């Protein structure tokens, strides 16, 4: 019997851990196979003045961090592409859709986790649209469940606030795994009181836990569920 397969599709390295790292760790421990697609290189928009060699070094380092972070939560393979950071709206949507379709047709996921459609970050919004386009509910489509997640310092920074989750995964046993994983992203973490800090990650898990009668939780908005 084929193992159930999960595909996480994100715009930038660290989005996957922030959005659903505890849940993916939970699912892989339960026997699911998990794969991650990171579409953008994730860093060059911050260093427009850096020379090309420096940019290559930064991208290489970030890819290494991504590989380590995903290994911690049990992801079988991480596929990282080089679409431009914070400029996905300048790329033909069809190019991004075809990239997703190629991976999706190969691994045939049952479940997809991706960005929330109304995040502040433009790359997140583009990826959401590309995922929905690439996963149209045709008779041959393997994807039966699609969930969107929040990413700290993007989802809650857009106004008016609209992220209204309706699915919650308890992550009591995998929060430490998520924290270890996000620590790997040294270049992406921020100091305490920033949403994308270790304290921010912990407080957010506690927040959704309080909302749902759990100790720690990750929150998702269901996009499509076919039973």
Backbone bond lengths (Angstrom), bond angles and torsions (degrees), N, CA, C in turn:
res aa  C-N    CA-C-N  psi(-1)  N-CA   C-N-CA  omega(-1)  CA-C   N-CA-C  phi
1 X - - - 1.462 - - 1.531 109.48 -
2 X 1.329 115.99 132.07 1.460 120.58 -177.94 1.528 111.03 -69.91
3 X 1.329 114.82 136.02 1.458 119.13 175.49 1.521 110.05 -65.85
4 X 1.326 116.76 146.02 1.454 120.11 172.93 1.523 108.78 -67.78
5 X 1.314 115.26 141.31 1.464 120.70 -172.33 1.522 110.85 -121.13
6 X 1.315 114.68 136.31 1.463 122.19 -179.83 1.524 108.82 -116.31
7 X 1.322 116.38 136.49 1.462 121.92 176.61 1.522 108.73 -122.73
8 X 1.324 115.80 124.32 1.464 121.89 176.23 1.524 107.42 -104.01
9 X 1.326 117.15 125.57 1.469 121.75 -177.01 1.524 108.70 -122.62
10 X 1.336 115.86 117.52 1.464 120.19 -175.58 1.524 111.32 -134.24
11 X 1.319 113.97 168.69 1.459 120.61 -179.43 1.517 112.24 -84.79
12 X 1.345 117.31 -39.80 1.464 120.85 -170.54 1.524 111.68 -134.67
13 X 1.330 117.47 152.48 1.459 120.71 171.41 1.522 110.36 -59.31
14 X 1.278 116.97 130.57 1.471 132.37 -179.39 1.521 112.50 100.73
15 X 1.351 118.84 -21.81 1.460 120.74 177.26 1.521 110.86 -57.23
16 X 1.324 116.14 -38.62 1.466 120.36 -175.56 1.531 111.80 -67.04
17 X 1.334 116.88 -35.76 1.463 120.16 -179.61 1.527 109.89 -77.25
18 X 1.325 116.57 -44.54 1.456 120.36 178.36 1.529 110.97 -60.38
19 X 1.321 116.69 -41.70 1.460 120.64 -173.86 1.509 114.59 -77.87
20 X 1.332 116.86 -41.46 1.470 117.84 -173.17 1.518 113.43 -150.97
21 X 1.328 117.80 25.15 1.462 120.46 -177.40 1.515 114.22 -58.98
22 X 1.323 117.48 -41.69 1.453 120.80 179.33 1.515 112.27 -68.42
23 X 1.320 116.13 -37.79 1.464 121.20 179.42 1.524 111.39 -68.56
24 X 1.328 117.31 -42.74 1.468 120.11 178.93 1.516 110.31 -64.58
25 X 1.324 117.51 -40.64 1.461 120.40 176.15 1.525 110.78 -60.55
26 X 1.308 116.61 -39.77 1.470 122.00 178.38 1.528 110.67 -64.00
27 X 1.328 116.29 -44.36 1.466 120.37 -177.62 1.523 111.85 -69.91
28 X 1.329 117.41 -40.61 1.471 118.83 179.72 1.529 110.97 -66.79
29 X 1.317 116.84 -34.88 1.463 119.93 175.79 1.526 110.93 -65.20
30 X 1.340 116.06 -27.96 1.463 121.03 -179.97 1.530 112.20 -85.35
31 X 1.350 116.91 -1.09 1.451 119.90 175.56 1.516 116.62 108.30
32 X 1.320 117.35 0.15 1.460 120.36 176.30 1.532 110.28 -72.65
33 X 1.322 116.40 150.91 1.462 121.09 168.47 1.526 107.77 -95.24
34 X 1.323 116.28 134.39 1.462 120.31 -177.29 1.523 110.55 -124.67
35 X 1.325 114.60 142.22 1.459 122.80 177.88 1.527 107.90 -132.80
36 X 1.317 115.99 149.54 1.467 120.96 178.60 1.522 110.28 -125.03
37 X 1.323 115.40 133.66 1.461 122.47 171.98 1.522 108.09 -113.60
38 X 1.329 116.68 122.61 1.466 122.72 175.80 1.527 106.40 -114.17
39 X 1.305 116.62 112.52 1.466 120.40 -169.86 1.525 113.44 -82.66
40 X 1.321 118.06 -36.19 1.458 120.63 -176.78 1.512 112.73 -101.02
41 X 1.342 116.04 152.61 1.468 119.34 179.57 1.524 111.52 -71.99
42 X 1.321 117.82 -22.70 1.450 121.04 162.60 1.506 119.50 85.14
43 X 1.338 119.11 5.55 1.468 115.86 -172.57 1.526 114.74 -145.62
44 X 1.316 119.09 -26.15 1.468 119.43 -167.87 1.524 113.73 -68.84
45 X 1.325 118.73 -20.78 1.470 118.82 178.67 1.522 111.95 -65.47
46 X 1.325 117.16 -18.24 1.474 120.97 179.96 1.521 112.44 -86.54
47 X 1.335 116.64 -14.74 1.458 119.90 -171.39 1.523 111.18 -131.66
48 X 1.318 116.72 52.93 1.458 119.95 -178.35 1.523 112.02 -60.11
49 X 1.339 116.55 -26.67 1.448 119.33 -178.80 1.513 114.29 -87.46
50 X 1.329 117.07 -7.75 1.465 119.80 -176.80 1.519 110.84 -73.27
51 X 1.345 116.83 147.65 1.457 119.62 178.36 1.525 109.82 -72.15
52 X 1.331 115.38 163.61 1.458 120.66 -173.36 1.522 112.27 -62.27
53 X 1.332 117.60 -35.63 1.464 120.78 179.04 1.525 110.56 -65.24
54 X 1.322 116.39 -42.32 1.457 121.09 178.31 1.524 110.57 -62.79
55 X 1.316 116.68 -41.86 1.466 120.17 179.02 1.525 110.87 -61.95
56 X 1.317 116.62 -41.64 1.471 120.16 179.34 1.524 110.61 -62.46
57 X 1.322 116.40 -39.73 1.469 120.77 178.71 1.530 110.84 -64.71
58 X 1.329 116.40 -42.43 1.464 120.80 -179.84 1.516 111.22 -64.85
59 X 1.323 116.84 -42.38 1.465 121.23 179.15 1.523 110.58 -65.12
60 X 1.330 116.52 -42.66 1.465 120.86 178.87 1.527 110.93 -60.89
61 X 1.325 116.08 -44.19 1.465 120.77 -179.46 1.524 110.74 -63.72
62 X 1.332 116.90 -41.86 1.457 120.71 -178.91 1.532 110.89 -66.58
63 X 1.319 116.96 -36.91 1.471 120.55 176.92 1.522 111.21 -64.93
64 X 1.323 116.29 -38.19 1.468 120.26 177.49 1.527 110.44 -64.97
65 X 1.327 116.50 -40.74 1.458 120.77 177.35 1.524 110.59 -62.58
66 X 1.318 116.34 -40.81 1.468 121.06 179.94 1.523 111.15 -63.30
67 X 1.315 116.78 -42.47 1.467 120.57 -179.81 1.535 110.41 -61.87
68 X 1.330 116.38 -43.87 1.469 120.38 -179.80 1.528 111.26 -67.32
69 X 1.321 116.12 -42.95 1.462 120.56 -178.21 1.523 111.47 -61.77
70 X 1.324 116.46 -43.40 1.461 120.18 -178.29 1.521 112.33 -72.49
71 X 1.310 116.87 -31.91 1.468 119.93 176.42 1.526 110.96 -62.32
72 X 1.331 116.29 -37.26 1.459 120.99 -178.93 1.525 111.43 -61.28
73 X 1.330 117.23 -37.17 1.475 119.57 -178.34 1.528 112.59 -92.20
74 X 1.331 116.98 6.26 1.454 120.41 172.71 1.508 116.44 92.34
75 X 1.331 117.32 12.82 1.471 120.42 179.53 1.524 109.85 -69.50
76 X 1.319 116.22 133.81 1.461 121.80 -176.12 1.520 112.42 -74.68
77 X 1.330 116.98 -38.07 1.463 120.30 -177.49 1.520 109.66 -153.52
78 X 1.328 116.26 140.49 1.466 122.82 176.78 1.519 108.46 -115.53
79 X 1.311 116.39 123.89 1.462 121.75 178.64 1.526 108.49 -109.68
80 X 1.319 116.60 116.09 1.460 121.54 -174.80 1.526 109.07 -115.02
81 X 1.321 115.11 127.40 1.462 121.04 -179.91 1.528 109.53 -108.29
82 X 1.291 116.41 177.72 1.465 120.59 -172.52 1.523 113.11 -121.37
83 X 1.319 116.56 34.85 1.460 118.75 173.00 1.527 108.46 -64.29
84 X 1.336 118.29 148.40 1.470 121.40 -170.95 1.524 113.79 -67.97
85 X 1.312 114.93 136.32 1.458 122.65 -176.88 1.520 111.70 -66.19
86 X 1.348 115.07 128.69 1.468 122.47 -179.98 1.524 113.62 56.86
87 X 1.326 115.06 26.44 1.473 120.39 178.09 1.535 111.01 -139.07
88 X 1.319 117.37 23.47 1.465 118.84 -178.55 1.523 112.24 -63.27
89 X 1.328 116.33 -21.62 1.468 119.23 177.33 1.523 111.89 -71.72
90 X 1.338 117.59 -9.93 1.469 120.51 176.82 1.528 111.55 -92.63
91 X 1.327 116.63 -5.45 1.470 122.50 -179.32 1.523 108.32 -97.87
92 X 1.335 118.83 135.77 1.464 119.30 175.56 1.530 110.54 -54.19
93 X 1.319 116.31 128.49 1.464 120.02 -177.85 1.528 111.04 -55.85
94 X 1.309 117.28 -35.17 1.460 121.07 -179.14 1.529 111.80 -59.18
95 X 1.341 117.45 -35.64 1.471 120.42 179.04 1.524 110.90 -63.79
96 X 1.325 116.27 -39.87 1.460 120.46 179.93 1.526 109.84 -71.98
97 X 1.320 116.34 -41.80 1.470 120.57 178.51 1.527 110.77 -59.23
98 X 1.321 116.67 -45.24 1.465 120.38 -178.55 1.534 111.57 -65.23
99 X 1.314 116.85 -35.37 1.467 120.50 176.23 1.525 110.40 -62.34
100 X 1.330 115.92 -45.23 1.461 120.57 178.62 1.522 110.56 -65.24
101 X 1.315 117.13 -43.37 1.466 121.06 -178.75 1.527 111.64 -60.96
102 X 1.313 116.14 -38.90 1.467 119.92 -179.31 1.525 110.93 -61.03
103 X 1.337 116.27 -45.54 1.466 120.42 178.56 1.520 110.28 -68.21
104 X 1.305 116.17 -45.32 1.457 121.73 -176.11 1.526 111.65 -61.79
105 X 1.312 116.81 -41.05 1.461 120.86 179.72 1.528 112.13 -68.85
106 X 1.313 115.67 -25.04 1.472 120.11 179.82 1.524 111.82 -79.23
107 X 1.337 117.15 -47.33 1.467 118.98 -173.90 1.526 113.05 -96.05
108 X 1.339 117.88 -15.66 1.469 123.19 175.62 1.535 112.01 52.95
109 X 1.323 117.32 64.67 1.470 119.87 -176.71 1.525 112.31 -70.61
110 X 1.322 115.41 149.90 1.459 121.82 172.10 1.527 110.86 -87.43
111 X 1.340 115.30 -32.88 1.461 121.71 -174.69 1.526 109.45 -131.51
112 X 1.321 116.35 139.92 1.461 121.82 173.51 1.531 109.04 -122.52
113 X 1.320 115.37 134.85 1.459 122.80 169.51 1.524 107.72 -112.97
114 X 1.329 116.97 134.17 1.462 120.13 179.84 1.523 110.34 -153.15
115 X 1.327 115.12 -170.59 1.465 121.46 -174.90 1.527 112.85 -71.57
116 X 1.321 113.55 161.59 1.462 121.54 172.32 1.525 108.93 -79.79
117 X 1.304 115.73 141.13 1.467 121.19 -171.45 1.525 114.90 -66.61
118 X 1.347 118.06 -19.50 1.461 120.05 -174.49 1.525 112.53 -118.00
119 X 1.317 117.36 29.81 1.461 120.25 175.71 1.527 110.77 -63.36
120 X 1.311 115.62 156.88 1.463 120.46 176.06 1.527 111.05 -65.56
121 X 1.319 116.70 -38.88 1.460 120.81 -176.75 1.523 111.22 -70.44
122 X 1.313 117.04 125.86 1.455 122.09 -176.37 1.521 111.83 -63.41
123 X 1.329 117.31 -36.60 1.462 120.40 179.34 1.525 111.41 -61.46
124 X 1.326 116.67 -39.22 1.459 120.62 178.92 1.529 110.64 -61.64
125 X 1.319 115.64 -42.90 1.469 119.60 -178.38 1.528 111.37 -66.52
126 X 1.319 116.24 -38.41 1.464 120.33 178.70 1.530 110.66 -65.87
127 X 1.320 116.50 -43.10 1.465 120.44 -179.39 1.523 110.35 -63.23
128 X 1.322 117.31 -42.73 1.464 120.26 177.11 1.524 110.55 -55.99
129 X 1.318 116.74 -49.22 1.460 120.75 -178.27 1.529 111.22 -62.53
130 X 1.334 116.11 -39.88 1.468 120.31 179.62 1.524 111.27 -66.16
131 X 1.332 116.84 -39.39 1.464 120.64 178.79 1.522 110.74 -63.39
132 X 1.321 116.85 -45.53 1.459 120.26 -179.67 1.520 110.57 -63.59
133 X 1.316 116.57 -38.97 1.461 120.60 178.57 1.520 111.51 -66.56
134 X 1.320 116.20 -41.94 1.465 120.74 -177.80 1.523 112.66 -73.53
135 X 1.329 117.08 -15.33 1.469 121.11 -175.85 1.527 111.73 -116.53
136 X 1.307 116.34 36.47 1.458 120.23 179.30 1.533 109.87 -56.15
137 X 1.328 117.39 140.10 1.475 120.07 -173.81 1.527 113.40 -77.00
138 X 1.318 115.83 68.90 1.461 121.48 175.42 1.532 109.15 -85.69
139 X 1.318 116.74 167.50 1.466 120.19 -176.09 1.523 112.25 -63.41
140 X 1.339 117.14 -26.43 1.466 121.18 -178.34 1.530 113.33 -90.24
141 X 1.318 117.56 -2.11 1.464 121.06 -174.98 1.525 111.26 -71.73
142 X 1.343 115.54 129.39 1.473 120.23 179.22 1.518 112.68 -84.63
143 X 1.326 117.07 -23.85 1.464 120.90 -175.53 1.525 109.81 -71.87
144 X 1.316 115.44 118.73 1.460 120.98 -179.11 1.525 112.93 -108.95
145 X 1.330 115.99 -14.79 1.463 119.84 -179.50 1.530 109.47 -139.95
146 X 1.319 116.07 131.70 1.466 122.00 175.26 1.523 107.99 -129.19
147 X 1.328 115.54 128.71 1.455 121.27 179.49 1.531 109.46 -127.49
148 X 1.315 116.16 140.43 1.461 119.90 174.03 1.524 109.12 -108.60
149 X 1.338 114.90 146.98 1.464 120.33 -176.08 1.514 110.71 -124.23
150 X 1.299 115.84 166.07 1.461 122.12 175.14 1.522 109.67 -88.17
151 X 1.307 115.79 152.86 1.464 122.18 171.00 1.523 107.09 -125.85
152 X 1.313 115.64 118.82 1.463 120.19 -177.99 1.519 111.38 -56.64
153 X 1.300 116.14 139.03 1.466 127.19 -176.72 1.524 112.03 74.09
154 X 1.305 117.22 19.88 1.463 121.63 171.24 1.518 110.28 -139.73
155 X 1.327 116.31 -56.13 1.465 119.89 -176.77 1.522 111.42 -63.72
156 X 1.331 116.44 -46.95 1.467 119.74 -175.58 1.525 112.42 -82.31
157 X 1.322 117.81 -5.27 1.467 120.74 178.79 1.524 112.85 -93.94
158 X 1.311 117.39 -3.84 1.457 119.35 176.42 1.533 109.47 -90.46
159 X 1.315 116.56 149.74 1.463 121.34 -179.87 1.517 109.72 -133.85
160 X 1.338 118.92 142.72 1.467 125.14 -3.18 1.524 111.04 -70.46
161 X 1.320 117.75 150.32 1.457 122.34 179.36 1.525 109.57 -63.97
162 X 1.337 116.64 135.10 1.462 118.73 -176.04 1.518 113.79 -139.73
163 X 1.337 118.88 -3.85 1.455 120.62 -179.95 1.527 108.96 -68.42
164 X 1.313 116.03 110.91 1.460 121.94 -176.32 1.527 108.20 -126.32
165 X 1.327 118.11 83.00 1.470 121.23 -173.46 1.519 112.95 -67.52
166 X 1.335 114.80 150.60 1.460 119.93 178.56 1.532 112.32 -132.08
167 X 1.343 116.49 5.62 1.461 122.21 176.47 1.527 107.44 -133.87
168 X 1.321 115.92 133.62 1.458 120.57 -176.80 1.523 109.65 -133.21
169 X 1.337 115.62 129.72 1.454 121.21 176.12 1.526 108.66 -104.69
170 X 1.323 115.97 125.03 1.451 120.64 176.13 1.535 108.64 -72.49
171 X 1.335 117.15 129.26 1.466 120.66 -176.82 1.529 111.75 -125.54
172 X 1.323 116.36 32.58 1.471 120.07 179.41 1.525 111.77 -53.44
173 X 1.332 116.37 -42.61 1.464 120.85 -174.70 1.527 113.48 -87.63
174 X 1.330 117.77 -8.10 1.471 119.47 -175.91 1.529 114.10 -123.10
175 X 1.328 117.19 2.93 1.469 118.61 178.72 1.527 110.97 -62.96
176 X 1.337 117.24 -40.72 1.467 119.59 178.80 1.520 110.80 -61.77
177 X 1.313 116.16 -36.75 1.460 121.10 177.25 1.528 110.36 -64.18
178 X 1.331 115.84 -42.14 1.470 120.53 177.27 1.532 110.82 -62.31
179 X 1.313 116.76 -42.88 1.463 120.87 179.83 1.525 110.53 -63.47
180 X 1.336 117.28 -44.22 1.469 120.14 177.30 1.523 110.65 -60.35
181 X 1.299 115.54 -39.20 1.461 120.51 -178.44 1.528 111.40 -66.93
182 X 1.324 116.98 -46.97 1.465 119.78 -177.43 1.526 111.34 -68.03
183 X 1.343 117.28 -26.68 1.466 120.31 175.81 1.524 111.54 -61.94
184 X 1.320 116.24 -27.05 1.467 120.68 179.66 1.521 111.19 -63.22
185 X 1.321 116.44 -30.00 1.468 120.91 179.66 1.531 110.13 -82.08
186 X 1.296 116.03 69.05 1.466 120.75 -175.76 1.529 112.48 -59.74
187 X 1.325 116.43 -36.59 1.473 119.69 -176.42 1.526 112.30 -77.59
188 X 1.334 117.94 -12.39 1.462 120.86 -175.15 1.527 113.17 -104.10
189 X 1.323 117.21 -24.12 1.459 119.97 -178.67 1.526 111.62 -70.01
190 X 1.312 116.13 150.29 1.451 122.09 178.04 1.531 109.47 -119.14
191 X 1.319 115.90 170.39 1.456 120.73 -179.93 1.533 110.86 -72.38
192 X 1.311 114.91 163.21 1.461 121.55 -178.85 1.528 111.58 -54.68
193 X 1.307 114.65 147.17 1.463 128.21 -175.01 1.521 111.83 86.34
194 X 1.325 118.51 -16.36 1.462 120.00 170.61 1.528 107.08 -79.53
195 X 1.349 118.49 142.69 1.468 119.33 179.80 1.523 113.05 -56.03
196 X 1.327 116.81 -34.59 1.469 120.55 -176.55 1.532 111.09 -95.56
197 X 1.312 114.98 44.66 1.467 122.27 174.26 1.517 107.82 -111.80
198 X 1.326 116.62 168.45 1.460 119.43 177.65 1.523 111.00 -59.82
199 X 1.328 115.55 -39.07 1.461 119.33 178.47 1.522 110.51 -66.10
200 X 1.328 116.50 -38.24 1.460 120.32 178.33 1.517 112.32 -63.15
201 X 1.329 115.99 -41.50 1.467 120.93 178.50 1.522 110.37 -63.11
202 X 1.327 116.62 -44.74 1.460 121.33 -179.59 1.533 111.36 -64.82
203 X 1.327 116.46 -47.42 1.463 120.33 -178.83 1.527 111.37 -62.81
204 X 1.321 116.80 -35.69 1.464 119.37 179.96 1.531 111.17 -67.35
205 X 1.341 116.08 -39.55 1.469 119.91 176.70 1.527 110.44 -64.66
206 X 1.326 116.94 -38.07 1.456 120.74 176.85 1.530 110.93 -66.99
207 X 1.323 115.42 -40.43 1.477 120.77 -179.23 1.522 111.16 -58.50
208 X 1.348 116.59 -49.80 1.464 119.03 -179.38 1.520 110.58 -70.61
209 X 1.315 117.89 -28.12 1.448 120.10 174.04 1.518 111.92 -64.52
210 X 1.326 116.22 -45.72 1.462 121.29 177.99 1.529 110.43 -60.04
211 X 1.327 116.39 -39.68 1.466 120.95 -178.14 1.525 112.55 -67.07
212 X 1.335 116.80 -23.84 1.465 119.73 -170.94 1.521 113.86 -121.71
213 X 1.326 117.72 11.14 1.454 120.77 178.50 1.515 113.73 74.74
214 X 1.323 116.36 22.32 1.458 122.08 179.76 1.525 109.04 -115.53
215 X 1.313 116.12 172.88 1.463 119.32 175.33 1.526 109.71 -81.68
216 X 1.341 116.12 -52.72 1.463 121.62 178.17 1.526 108.35 -135.74
217 X 1.320 116.21 144.32 1.468 119.47 -179.40 1.528 110.55 -152.88
218 X 1.334 114.84 158.03 1.461 122.79 167.39 1.520 107.74 -114.14
219 X 1.330 115.33 144.88 1.459 121.37 -172.89 1.524 111.33 -112.48
220 X 1.339 114.77 143.72 1.462 120.85 -178.10 1.530 110.31 -140.84
221 X 1.311 114.25 151.76 1.459 121.29 170.75 1.520 107.48 -104.25
222 X 1.330 116.65 120.93 1.464 118.95 178.50 1.524 109.41 -70.97
223 X 1.321 115.39 133.86 1.456 121.91 -179.52 1.529 109.92 -102.79
224 X 1.323 115.30 -47.54 1.469 120.75 175.98 1.516 109.51 -154.37
225 X 1.317 116.23 130.97 1.458 121.88 176.34 1.529 108.27 -132.75
226 X 1.307 116.19 120.85 1.459 121.38 179.49 1.520 107.97 -114.32
227 X 1.302 116.03 120.15 1.467 121.61 -178.93 1.532 109.74 -113.51
